[in-house]
Amino acid sequence: MFDKPIPRKQKNHDDEHSLSARNHDDPVTALRRDFDHLLSRFWDDGIPTRGFANFDENESEYVMTAEVPGFEPDEFDVKVSGNVLTVKAEHKEESGGKNGRSYRYGDYQQSFSLPVGVKEDQIDATYHSGVLEIHLPKDESTPSKRIQVTSA
C-alpha cells in the first residue's frame, strides 16, 4: 500500500526557542512589532508634536512659543486665573459636497503656572503661520536675584 515510509517529524527539545528565534528574524513579525510599538507610544505618550516647545526669558519679559498648526487666531482662548495661564483652541469645520459631508475637528489645551512677577494685565498673544507666541512682561518691582552655585 505504501511504497515509501512516511517521514516522521523529529522532536526538537528547543522548539520554543527556535520558534521565537525564527519569528524574530521574520520581516512581517518585525514590522508588526514595530507598528505595535509605534501605536503604544502614540496612545501612551500622546501626540508628540503639539505643545509649548520653547520658553525664553530676557530682561523685560518671558516668551512662550508653541507650534499648533491648523487654527485661526480667533479660535484661541488665552486666560489668566490666579497664577495659571490656560491656552485653549478649538477648530470645527463641516463641508458638504455631492459625495457627502466631511467633518474636521481639532483642539488644543494646555495650562501653565506663571512665574512670579508677571504683569498679568499686559500679557500679549500672537499667532502666525501655525506658531502661537505669548509675551509675559516682567514686573520691574520684583527684581531677579542671581544665586551663586558652589561645589559641595
TORKOL-4160 file (C-alpha; in steps of 0.2 Angstrom, whole numbers, padded with zeros to 4 digits, m for minus):
152
<pt num="1" X="0000" Y="0000" Z="0000"/>
<pt num="2" X="0014" Y="0012" Z="0004"/>
<pt num="3" X="0029" Y="0012" Z="m0006"/>
<pt num="4" X="0039" Y="0023" Z="0005"/>
<pt num="5" X="0039" Y="0026" Z="0023"/>
<pt num="6" X="0031" Y="0042" Z="0029"/>
<pt num="7" X="0043" Y="0054" Z="0036"/>
<pt num="8" X="0041" Y="0057" Z="0054"/>
<pt num="9" X="0044" Y="0075" Z="0062"/>
<pt num="10" X="0059" Y="0074" Z="0073"/>
<pt num="11" X="0056" Y="0081" Z="0090"/>
<pt num="12" X="0067" Y="0096" Z="0094"/>
<pt num="13" X="0069" Y="0100" Z="0113"/>
<pt num="14" X="0072" Y="0118" Z="0109"/>
<pt num="15" X="0056" Y="0121" Z="0099"/>
<pt num="16" X="0050" Y="0135" Z="0109"/>
<pt num="17" X="0067" Y="0144" Z="0107"/>
<pt num="18" X="0069" Y="0140" Z="0089"/>
<pt num="19" X="0052" Y="0146" Z="0085"/>
<pt num="20" X="0055" Y="0163" Z="0094"/>
<pt num="21" X="0071" Y="0165" Z="0085"/>
<pt num="22" X="0063" Y="0162" Z="0068"/>
<pt num="23" X="0049" Y="0174" Z="0072"/>
<pt num="24" X="0062" Y="0187" Z="0077"/>
<pt num="25" X="0070" Y="0186" Z="0060"/>
<pt num="26" X="0054" Y="0186" Z="0051"/>
<pt num="27" X="0051" Y="0203" Z="0042"/>
<pt num="28" X="0032" Y="0203" Z="0044"/>
<pt num="29" X="0034" Y="0199" Z="0063"/>
<pt num="30" X="0047" Y="0213" Z="0064"/>
<pt num="31" X="0035" Y="0225" Z="0055"/>
<pt num="32" X="0021" Y="0220" Z="0066"/>
<pt num="33" X="0031" Y="0223" Z="0082"/>
<pt num="34" X="0037" Y="0240" Z="0076"/>
<pt num="35" X="0019" Y="0245" Z="0072"/>
<pt num="36" X="0013" Y="0239" Z="0089"/>
<pt num="37" X="0027" Y="0249" Z="0097"/>
<pt num="38" X="0023" Y="0265" Z="0087"/>
<pt num="39" X="0004" Y="0263" Z="0092"/>
<pt num="40" X="0008" Y="0261" Z="0110"/>
<pt num="41" X="0019" Y="0276" Z="0110"/>
<pt num="42" X="0006" Y="0286" Z="0102"/>
<pt num="43" X="m0008" Y="0282" Z="0114"/>
<pt num="44" X="0003" Y="0281" Z="0130"/>
<pt num="45" X="0013" Y="0297" Z="0126"/>
<pt num="46" X="0001" Y="0307" Z="0116"/>
<pt num="47" X="0004" Y="0316" Z="0100"/>
<pt num="48" X="0022" Y="0322" Z="0102"/>
<pt num="49" X="0021" Y="0337" Z="0090"/>
<pt num="50" X="0009" Y="0348" Z="0100"/>
<pt num="51" X="0013" Y="0358" Z="0115"/>
<pt num="52" X="0024" Y="0373" Z="0120"/>
<pt num="53" X="0041" Y="0369" Z="0113"/>
<pt num="54" X="0051" Y="0385" Z="0119"/>
<pt num="55" X="0051" Y="0396" Z="0135"/>
<pt num="56" X="0063" Y="0410" Z="0134"/>
<pt num="57" X="0067" Y="0424" Z="0145"/>
<pt num="58" X="0075" Y="0441" Z="0143"/>
<pt num="59" X="0077" Y="0457" Z="0154"/>
<pt num="60" X="0059" Y="0463" Z="0151"/>
<pt num="61" X="0049" Y="0448" Z="0148"/>
<pt num="62" X="0046" Y="0429" Z="0147"/>
<pt num="63" X="0041" Y="0422" Z="0129"/>
<pt num="64" X="0032" Y="0406" Z="0127"/>
<pt num="65" X="0031" Y="0399" Z="0109"/>
<pt num="66" X="0021" Y="0384" Z="0103"/>
<pt num="67" X="0019" Y="0375" Z="0086"/>
<pt num="68" X="0000" Y="0372" Z="0085"/>
<pt num="69" X="m0005" Y="0372" Z="0066"/>
<pt num="70" X="m0022" Y="0371" Z="0059"/>
<pt num="71" X="m0031" Y="0385" Z="0069"/>
<pt num="72" X="m0036" Y="0403" Z="0066"/>
<pt num="73" X="m0031" Y="0417" Z="0078"/>
<pt num="74" X="m0049" Y="0419" Z="0084"/>
<pt num="75" X="m0051" Y="0401" Z="0088"/>
<pt num="76" X="m0038" Y="0403" Z="0103"/>
<pt num="77" X="m0044" Y="0407" Z="0121"/>
<pt num="78" X="m0030" Y="0413" Z="0132"/>
<pt num="79" X="m0035" Y="0416" Z="0150"/>
<pt num="80" X="m0026" Y="0420" Z="0166"/>
<pt num="81" X="m0033" Y="0414" Z="0183"/>
<pt num="82" X="m0023" Y="0417" Z="0198"/>
<pt num="83" X="m0005" Y="0412" Z="0193"/>
<pt num="84" X="m0011" Y="0399" Z="0180"/>
<pt num="85" X="m0011" Y="0403" Z="0161"/>
<pt num="86" X="m0023" Y="0392" Z="0151"/>
<pt num="87" X="m0022" Y="0391" Z="0132"/>
<pt num="88" X="m0037" Y="0383" Z="0123"/>
<pt num="89" X="m0041" Y="0382" Z="0104"/>
<pt num="90" X="m0054" Y="0373" Z="0095"/>
<pt num="91" X="m0057" Y="0371" Z="0077"/>
<pt num="92" X="m0073" Y="0363" Z="0069"/>
<pt num="93" X="m0076" Y="0363" Z="0050"/>
<pt num="94" X="m0090" Y="0355" Z="0041"/>
<pt num="95" X="m0091" Y="0354" Z="0022"/>
<pt num="96" X="m0104" Y="0346" Z="0010"/>
<pt num="97" X="m0102" Y="0341" Z="m0007"/>
<pt num="98" X="m0111" Y="0330" Z="m0020"/>
<pt num="99" X="m0102" Y="0315" Z="m0012"/>
<pt num="100" X="m0107" Y="0318" Z="0006"/>
<pt num="101" X="m0102" Y="0328" Z="0021"/>
<pt num="102" X="m0085" Y="0329" Z="0028"/>
<pt num="103" X="m0080" Y="0335" Z="0046"/>
<pt num="104" X="m0064" Y="0341" Z="0053"/>
<pt num="105" X="m0061" Y="0344" Z="0071"/>
<pt num="106" X="m0045" Y="0349" Z="0081"/>
<pt num="107" X="m0042" Y="0355" Z="0099"/>
<pt num="108" X="m0028" Y="0360" Z="0110"/>
<pt num="109" X="m0027" Y="0364" Z="0128"/>
<pt num="110" X="m0013" Y="0367" Z="0140"/>
<pt num="111" X="m0011" Y="0376" Z="0157"/>
<pt num="112" X="0005" Y="0383" Z="0164"/>
<pt num="113" X="0010" Y="0391" Z="0181"/>
<pt num="114" X="0015" Y="0408" Z="0178"/>
<pt num="115" X="0032" Y="0414" Z="0185"/>
<pt num="116" X="0032" Y="0426" Z="0200"/>
<pt num="117" X="0032" Y="0444" Z="0194"/>
<pt num="118" X="0022" Y="0444" Z="0178"/>
<pt num="119" X="0011" Y="0459" Z="0173"/>
<pt num="120" X="m0005" Y="0449" Z="0170"/>
<pt num="121" X="m0014" Y="0464" Z="0163"/>
<pt num="122" X="m0001" Y="0466" Z="0149"/>
<pt num="123" X="0000" Y="0448" Z="0143"/>
<pt num="124" X="0000" Y="0448" Z="0124"/>
<pt num="125" X="m0003" Y="0433" Z="0112"/>
<pt num="126" X="0000" Y="0432" Z="0093"/>
<pt num="127" X="m0002" Y="0418" Z="0081"/>
<pt num="128" X="0006" Y="0417" Z="0064"/>
<pt num="129" X="0009" Y="0403" Z="0052"/>
<pt num="130" X="0005" Y="0389" Z="0065"/>
<pt num="131" X="0015" Y="0397" Z="0079"/>
<pt num="132" X="0007" Y="0404" Z="0094"/>
<pt num="133" X="0018" Y="0416" Z="0104"/>
<pt num="134" X="0014" Y="0423" Z="0121"/>
<pt num="135" X="0023" Y="0438" Z="0129"/>
<pt num="136" X="0023" Y="0439" Z="0148"/>
<pt num="137" X="0030" Y="0456" Z="0153"/>
<pt num="138" X="0040" Y="0456" Z="0169"/>
<pt num="139" X="0035" Y="0467" Z="0184"/>
<pt num="140" X="0051" Y="0478" Z="0187"/>
<pt num="141" X="0046" Y="0479" Z="0206"/>
<pt num="142" X="0051" Y="0461" Z="0208"/>
<pt num="143" X="0069" Y="0461" Z="0203"/>
<pt num="144" X="0078" Y="0444" Z="0200"/>
<pt num="145" X="0092" Y="0439" Z="0211"/>
<pt num="146" X="0107" Y="0428" Z="0204"/>
<pt num="147" X="0111" Y="0414" Z="0216"/>
<pt num="148" X="0129" Y="0408" Z="0217"/>
<pt num="149" X="0132" Y="0389" Z="0215"/>
<pt num="150" X="0146" Y="0382" Z="0224"/>
<pt num="151" X="0153" Y="0364" Z="0224"/>
<pt num="152" X="0149" Y="0353" Z="0239"/>
